[in-house]
Amino acid sequence: MRTRIQKERFDEERALYHLQHADVTDCIFAGPADGESVLKESRDISVSRCTFSLRYPLWHVKGFSLTDARMDEQTRAAIWYSQNGKITRSHLHGIKAVRECFDIEIEDSHILSEEFGWKSAGITLKNTEISSAYLFFDSKDIRLEHVRMTGKYSFQYVDGLQISDSRLDTKDAFWHSRNVTVRDSVIKGEYLGWFSDGLTLINCQIIGTQPLCYCKNLTLTDCKMTDCDLSFEYSDVNAVIQGHIDSVKNPRSGRILADSVGCVVTSDPVMPCCGEVILRSETKADGFTVQD
């Protein structure tokens, strides 16, 4: 039999500690006592239409749903060390909202949270807008679908990431990442993907300076590159680009096919560089190998 808690206010320390098999509805977690960890160590709980303004509310929780919730900026470090959860139509607006969590699905939500999703695994975001300077640092098996993201240092050291139908406005995303695939998305930023291994971009638009350098096992299929200068430096790359690349610099190995390239820079390499740049056009230009 499930416990039902409705239309109550809680502000004391560990107000509903170790709550089990319960539905919490239309409650407010805020008040002068300013208590922490209100739902810590809970099991099998459903939380709907609740507002939060207290720190650390959902730590070490196993089996939960959070629906139509509002967590303000005072709800710091809201969900840590938790697993098997679903968050729907909610606002997560506190710093470090999710950390060291496992198997969490977030859908139709709005996230404003610096340092979101660190050291987690099995996190899915769908139809969600997120702003986070450091997003999914050192996490595994992450999936984004129909996500609009703004950030700076995104997906560093991530291993196993799938992104589709999304727009990323970031800076040096995917640094030191492994096994990342991005499809049908726009990626805007600077110094994208440096030191990555196994980064695959399919039907994407890439915008910004000096992308995709020092990469291993880099693949681009039917991508567009806008304002991309000094691309692919010291990378092992197989790229099919639709349209123009501003410039390419010293690709270490592989093949880059494009309609046109502003220039290929071959000066002062610090290692052997034998990557080919191939144009679809029939006219040869200095520094290019042209496919007839």
Secondary structure as GFF3:
##gff-version 3
##sequence-region A 1 292
A	DSSP	beta_strand	3	6	.	.	.	ID=ss1
A	DSSP	beta_strand	9	10	.	.	.	ID=ss2
A	DSSP	beta_strand	20	25	.	.	.	ID=ss3
A	DSSP	beta_strand	28	29	.	.	.	ID=ss4
A	DSSP	beta_strand	43	48	.	.	.	ID=ss5
A	DSSP	beta_strand	51	52	.	.	.	ID=ss6
A	DSSP	beta_strand	58	59	.	.	.	ID=ss7
A	DSSP	beta_strand	62	67	.	.	.	ID=ss8
A	DSSP	beta_strand	70	71	.	.	.	ID=ss9
A	DSSP	beta_strand	79	80	.	.	.	ID=ss10
A	DSSP	beta_strand	83	88	.	.	.	ID=ss11
A	DSSP	beta_strand	91	92	.	.	.	ID=ss12
A	DSSP	beta_strand	98	99	.	.	.	ID=ss13
A	DSSP	beta_strand	102	107	.	.	.	ID=ss14
A	DSSP	beta_strand	110	112	.	.	.	ID=ss15
A	DSSP	beta_strand	121	132	.	.	.	ID=ss16
A	DSSP	beta_strand	140	151	.	.	.	ID=ss17
A	DSSP	beta_strand	159	164	.	.	.	ID=ss18
A	DSSP	beta_strand	167	169	.	.	.	ID=ss19
A	DSSP	beta_strand	178	183	.	.	.	ID=ss20
A	DSSP	beta_strand	186	188	.	.	.	ID=ss21
A	DSSP	beta_strand	197	202	.	.	.	ID=ss22
A	DSSP	beta_strand	205	207	.	.	.	ID=ss23
A	DSSP	beta_strand	218	226	.	.	.	ID=ss24
A	DSSP	beta_strand	236	241	.	.	.	ID=ss25
A	DSSP	beta_strand	244	249	.	.	.	ID=ss26
A	DSSP	beta_strand	253	258	.	.	.	ID=ss27
A	DSSP	beta_strand	260	265	.	.	.	ID=ss28
A	DSSP	beta_strand	276	279	.	.	.	ID=ss29
A	DSSP	beta_strand	289	290	.	.	.	ID=ss30
###
